[in-house]
Structures are given as structure tokens and as C-alpha cells.
């Protein structure tokens, strides 16, 4: 006779129990073995040793005193019941099998001894050892295995009380079943919560990485848009000079005039291609980004704006620097100072700040240093417009011109941003109109 699909026969239930109780977890890590603190990793071993020291004498004394059992037999049963506590740290399912078999064996043996006093079939040391072992099982095995272990506990207690006839089990049987079930539920809840916290921490880490990556990509896109403006300026100058050369120099040979015309056409085609590329990088409505890009000459206005926002700042620029700085390097220097001042506003409102630009041979040195913020000051973040990219944006700016960046706190509580930007980058000084 065929069994309808979806029904559970006693044989199928026993087969499922056997499968779950003989398939341990693939994780061989000891309990709390992944904790970063060493004393926490050693804690399960310490608890198991303390329990053995306490339960072995108590268990032997109980079996000898209550059931007049021979000392070697009582010692062997007690050791067999408590030793799995150590094994449970790494192999909780195997330890459960040993403990469950010992429970049944102890109940069958004590049923044949006259009971002087106390309860039957479970003594207090047996219950404590079994419950602690079930907690270790709950912290490691799957939910199906835990349910199977509890069902097996109910069946084993029923088998033990049956073997103990004409003895009748007392409340300790119900107590063992109730405590083991409660401990399994508690252990699974703790484990489930720990797993949820681990996943949340992992997700937060992934979100932080993605946020940094998005910040980096946004800053690179911003740099690409600004670089377009710099290169477009030079290409426009090339196109205009090439197109007007035959008119400014009437004695130019025909071959040279054709060459100038070809150069002007190539420059215009390059500008058209760059505008199409810019359409991908620059979103609609960003009209503010179409304004001329700032440079070293606009630093005084930037420092003045920050001063009006409540951050006293001083600017020192070496004479002649503005004429030597290429446009791309000047733009990078401006953005670095802008971001550094924005960080002062966000993290050290009211702190005195010094901005300096100087040259060291072929290198432009940009330094922004702020003192510790005064006490009881409120953030002025909303008062100053910054790029919002922090140190990530600064590093990208420096990388754009093959420079170096050094940032970090000062001993007095202030902060320093120092950038070294090569002046002989691929860009060239600004062209002057003839």
C-alpha cells in the first residue's frame, strides 16, 4: 500500500531523527573560537573543567549514597556523564550521543538498586550536565538537529522510566524534558541574535566600502569635468591661432596655410568630441559647473569667505606663484585648500587656520594648518560650501598631477594638510593673448 505524499509515518519520522542526529555541523571551530579576545576563547574550556570538578564528586556521592551503588560503577557512570562537557566544545552532537546513552544506562542500573532516598531516575548532577550539554548543542547545530535532540530526549526518558518498572518516575523526568527544551530555545535565540548582529556588521562594512567607492567615483567625475574645461581652453586657443594664422601672417606659403587649416579643423573636432563626453559626465541643470574654474588667484576670496563664517584664516602666497602655476595644478591647489578649510569648519569650528602657497624648485607646496578648536563652539558646516569629499577628494586631486599628500593631527590638537604639486606637469602655464 502506497503512502500518500506529504504524510509522515513512524518510520519516516525515525529516519528523519536518525539523519539529523547523525549529521553534525560542518563547522569545527570551538565554541567562541572566533572571538577576538583570547580569554573569551578559553572560557568554554574553563567552564567545562569547573563543572567536572564540581559534578564528578557530587555525582559519585549521589549514586553511592542514594542507591548503594558500588564506587567503581558510580565513578564510571559519573565520568561518562560529565566528560562529554569537554567534547561538546568542538563536537557537541557526538557529546550528546554519549550523554544520552549514559542517561539511559544509569537509569536502567539504578532501577535495579534499592532507592534509599532522593529522586529517580535522574539525579541533580545528571540533569545539570545534560542541560549544559544541550546549551552547547544549541549554539552549534541546526534547528532541525535541536528539535530532533529534544524529541529524542522525550523518547529516551520514556524508555528509561519503562525500563525502571516497577519504579515510577517522579518530577525529575518532566524537569529534564522542560529544562532541555528551554535551554535549546534559549541557545538558538542567542545564536540567532549573534548571527543577525554579524550580518548587520558585515552589511555596514559593505555599505561603508560602497560609500567610499561612490565618493571616489564622484570625485573622479568632478575632476574629469574640470579637466575638460582646462583642456578645452587650450584647444580653443590652438584652434583660434591656427585659423587666424594665415590672416595675421600674409606671407605664409599655401602649404603652410593648408596645414594651419587642418590643425584648426582637428582642434574643433577634438572640442566636439570632448563636449559629447562631457554630456555623459555633467548632468543637466549643473549650470554652476560651467563657470570658469577657480585657481590660485581665487584663494584670497575663499579665505575671506571662510573668515566671514567664523573661522579666522590667514593666507600667505609667495610672490610670483600665480604666474608660474599651470591651470590644472592651480585648480587642484584651490580644491585642496577648499576641502581643507571645509574640514576645519566641520570638525574644528572657530579654530585659527593658516594657508600658505610657496614653491620649492619645480614643486608647489600647499599647506593648511589649523589650531585646536576653542571650547563650546557650534558647527558651522552649513555656512561654507565644500566639496563634501574629504581626504578622498584631496588624494584624487594630488594623484591627478602626480603629487604627494601628507595629512594628520598635530601634537597640540590641531590638524595639518600638506600637498606637494609638481609645476612641470603635462599642463603648461596660461597662454597670454598676443
CORSULTA-V429333 format. One record per run of one state. SS is the DSSP state (a for helix, b for strand, c for the rest). FROM is the first residue (numbers start at 0). TO is the last residue. If there is no record, write none. Layout:
ss=SS from=FROM to=TO
ss=SS from=FROM to=TO
This chain:
ss=c from=0 to=8
ss=a from=9 to=20
ss=c from=21 to=36
ss=a from=37 to=66
ss=c from=67 to=69
ss=a from=70 to=81
ss=c from=82 to=82
ss=a from=83 to=86
ss=c from=87 to=90
ss=a from=91 to=109
ss=c from=110 to=122
ss=a from=123 to=137
ss=c from=138 to=141
ss=a from=142 to=162
ss=c from=163 to=169
ss=a from=170 to=247
ss=c from=248 to=252
ss=a from=253 to=280
ss=c from=281 to=285
ss=a from=286 to=289
ss=c from=290 to=294
ss=a from=295 to=307
ss=c from=308 to=311
ss=b from=312 to=316
ss=c from=317 to=319
ss=a from=320 to=323
ss=c from=324 to=325
ss=a from=326 to=346
ss=c from=347 to=351
ss=b from=352 to=359
ss=c from=360 to=361
ss=b from=362 to=369
ss=c from=370 to=379
ss=a from=380 to=382
ss=c from=383 to=388
ss=a from=389 to=399
ss=c from=400 to=402
ss=b from=403 to=408
ss=c from=409 to=413
ss=b from=414 to=421
ss=c from=422 to=433
